[in-house]
Amino acid sequence: MTIATQDTSTEWDYSPALDSTKVTIEQKNKLYIGGKFVSPRSRAWFATTNPATEKKLADIARAGKADVNAAVFAAKTALPKWSRLSGSERAKYLYRIARRIQERAREFAILETMDGGKPIKESRDVDIPLVAQHFFYYAGWADKLAYAFPGASSSPVGVCAQIIPWNFPLLMASWKLAPALACGNTCVLKPAETTSLTALRLAEVFQEVGLPDGVANIITGEGDTGRFLAEHKAVHKVAFTGSTEVGKLLMRQTAGTGKKRTLELGGKSANIIFADAAIDQAVEGIISGIYFNQGHVCCAGSRLFVEESILEEVIHKLTRRLGSLRVGDPLDKNTDLGAVNSKEQLKTIERYIRCGVEEGAELHQTNTSRLPKKGNWCNPCFFTDVQPSHTIAREEIFGPVLSVMTFRTPEEAIARANNSPYGLAAGVWTNKGAKIFEVAKKLDAGIVWCNTYNKFDAASPFGGFKESGFGREGGVHGLRPYVRLGGV
Amino acid sequence: MRHAIDTVMVEQRAASFTRRSIKTDSKQQGLRLALSMIDLTTLEGKDSPEKVRSLCHKAVTPWEGIIEPHLPSVAAVCVYPSLVKVAKRALEGSSVNVASVATGFPSGQYPLEVRLNDVVEAVSDGADEIDMVINRGAFLSGCFDEVADEIAQVRTACGHAHLKIILETGELETLENVRLASDIAIQASASVGPIADGEVFIKTSTGKVSPAATMPVTLVMLESIRDYYEQTGVRIGMKPAGGIKTAKQALHYLVMVKETLGNDWLNPHLFRFGASSLTNDVLRQICKQQTGHYTATYDFSEA
């Protein structure tokens, strides 16, 4: 007997609760270079749309080579003064940025949701608070670098090129900018082409707090813009978050240039559930592991390993819980899953779902939310009867699609979890403390969550092993990629 | 069987219900629903027949003001056994039930015979529902059979009266204990004979121990009810009691019930609030929703 958690009858349900705050968006969004918003020398623009409605939101400047030159030049010019500023002075700016983001949090959250498709619940409760936390956290480090690297003297790396993805647009901007600025570097940041709006609004905050011109520049554009930026001769450091494919390309392009690099790439993270786990709570962990942000999460728990003896129970509970998720208008405060970020990504996800079915896995699409006609929508789902050799068990889908597999012993669970080119994150669920430590230390993953999943904190280092990249963001470890260490 | 419960994730899930946004129609409907689920309660040494009579009047007609559509009555009035007769007479002809705490409420630290007599007398005085307390001493010393056996005997003593089993979760402390006690209470009631939907409730607290009802505790109990329903098809009721004072909190609980057990449980036969001050806040919010402005506290009667 099953409980229908989503009832279409006339019984008690939640009325639409749209966030009604009005946010104005400029029709033409210029580049932020040297402390000013400037029109692109390339004279080229491209449209950004709301993925939930497919309506055009605004035009965004497409930065060409000359624009990239100008941005890098601005950063280079600003470097000497900024890097010589005392840590406590730099901290003041970062604190101001953090506070201003908190003051404008609602506006940022709505803009993030309109441009990216993620539910307002997440941009409001997760993304934007973490953005502010990140600036606060690294503001705290700015005058304590001597304690971060005892016995060594640290100096900034220089001009940093930072290229970020579309899944957590403003959060990724803060992960890149906050530690770089705290350490005395200057930056040129390029947001992803589908989600530029919040980064540009962050530039407004920079103006408001009086951040010296050229210290942080934001240029928009597509892949080419990113490539020009990463290859630029005056850039000392490239920090990239995105796909493994592009990460490899960047490595080749910058090989032998002496540029410092950090890459945070893809993942196919394992979520392991032992029979002695708290099952109802583990199911919550599965849900937040794979369906958070429509599965557009590099550390998503996209491979689920369940101990064979509890498979039936877990599938039953997962099916029921999946049914209770509310998919729809991202601006509705009761929405759990929003729109897929772009048409292109939707096609990719759909291709993987077809591939899973063709290779013989069983598809479970048990959510009955009525999806809007317009927009990029994907019904969240999971697959059972998945073999480790299946494409859906090996490749990163970056969507709300889970592959469920089984294991019988801890050794088998560890071996299967580690059998992946990626090594970003993992989850372990068991009620036995000793087992947690035993398993967690054998997992080849940069982050291991125990009896929880997708927990983020500015004080905690984030980053992967193997093809998931290198370098850490967050925590004291997040400072390391942005300093040169010497002995004085 | 003992269920593993992870406190951190239970708290995270419980908090997620408080982030649902209940507005306009669903708020109006939810508030009226909450009102109809209240067990209006007075459990004090100073309770008098007059106090109980006035409480009963409020139970039937929560507010004298004019409001359309008509406000529902609350579900029941909950009193000490000595006042059951008074309540029964005052509620005659209404839809409101008389609930009586019994079994040596709130501590239950009396001989079993005394506790069972307590139940028998309350029922013969006219109680429609009995709110019993479990033997926490026995539970915490691991004598689960004793706890179960006593619950079974109380259910037998109830006869036709419905039974609510108070776990006093504030004294059980851990969520694993809460889950175990819930399972024991349900199984023990079932051991006596078939249970009709809503004939047996599990209830968090007496209201005399802090903490009383919390959302994580209630969630764990709801999950026990859900698992039992999925095994047997029998619907056990749920009653959080103590500490739920505002309309907003009540809506959060309704969200939790809806998303854990489904709409089937969203009625007074299967879900109750044990509360006293909640009623007036719900009334205030209903008036605010319909008239657009808040009424003064003195517009609503005390009891």
Interface residues (C-beta under 8 A of the other chain):
Chain A: M1 T2 I3 A4 T5 D7 S9 E11 W12 D13 Y14 S15 P16 A17 K121 D125 D276 A277 A278 I279 D280 Q281 A282 E284 G285 S324 K333 N334 N431 N451 T452
Chain B: H3 A4 I5 D6 V8 M9 V10 Q12 R13 R19 R20 S21 I22 K23 T24 D25 S26 K27 Q29 G30 L33 E223 R226 Y229 E230 G233 L254 V255 K258 E259 L261 G262 N263 D264 L266
